[in-house]
Amino acid sequence: MRIAMALPYAGSGFRETAARLVDYERAGLDRVTVREAYGWDAVSQLGYLAAVTARVELASGVLPLPTRTPALLAMTAAGLDHVSGGRFVLGLGVSGPQVVEGFHGVPADAPLARTRAVVGICRTVWRREPLTYRDRHYRIPLTAEDGGTGLGKPLKLINRPERDRIPIVLAAMGPRSVALAAEIAEGWEPIWFHPERAGQVWGGALAEGAARRAPALGALDVVAPVHLAIGAAEESRALAAVRADMALYAGGMGARGRNFYHDLMCRFGYPEEAGRVQELYLAGRRQEAAEAVPEELARAVSLVGSEDVVRKRVAAFREAGVTTLSVVPTAATHAARVDAVGRLRDLAGPFG
């Protein structure tokens, strides 16, 4: 299995974290992911990381696709792939109305159609073909009839990309978006992955998308985000971090009736608990919201416990189809976090 690590999008200390990535590379890390919400942009940080790393893949996790034009996303990915020597992975997602409309001021509409269009446009740009595309959402080139000057013409990327197929990982949770990821993307990443219940939640959607998948795409890379802590000394801290993270998303990342993370917790079999978490979080009682996240759920979607427990959980993730574990080490010190990644590398086995 591949091991990835997600960098936090809040807080400070990025340069220190970047300097320490070499330790994770030596421990066996395969990919580092930079998140983007409404703080620092991910692209500038990924460019920095390209200069200070040598082997590890660099991924956006994820760029909200409504906030950039499709051609800019393609240019950005090609540029990051170039400066990293062919090590970039383009993680895309639609985000949600609170970020897309509230912070960027653009419509959060037609997520499936826009995702399909953006993926197709990116691959056209990377092949250096003249870019033409027309649907309800994107009109390239923009004509006079569409409100342009009429002077636009189809262009192709000036530079020759490192690769004409940069891997795309789509963040998706709902059945239709998961089916789309399985159909058109190199990889798929949910927000949480419950190995024992993934089949009942996503199995049908994955099968539907796989039936339409082009053979040239190869097998789908299934990326499972997990908090990581090996050993009894770290267990309490790690579980608290998992529960706080789940409370943040299920409680605060969306409004009542329009929170994808809350809905996913319900689909995992915890509708009453999800409602309680959301109620407490929106009331400002964040600690209580975290404590309302069921411990059994927190354990199921993470790698926390003794080495034997973690070994068994890794096997469960593998059996459920996971090919990449995207970890958040929760140990208190850098040395302990590096050690956890190294021990997971041994448990997960070599990649490739």
PyMOL commands that set and color helices and strands:
alter all, ss='L'
color gray80, all
select helices_A, chain A and resi 14-27+42-52+65-67+70-83+97-100+111-126+175-184+198-211+215-217+232-252+260-267+271-282+286-292+295-300+307-319+334-348
alter helices_A, ss='H'
color red, helices_A
select strands_A, chain A and resi 2-7+31-34+57-60+63-64+88-93+133-134+139-140+168-171+187-189+221-230+303-305+324-329
alter strands_A, ss='S'
color yellow, strands_A
deselect
rebuild
show_as cartoon
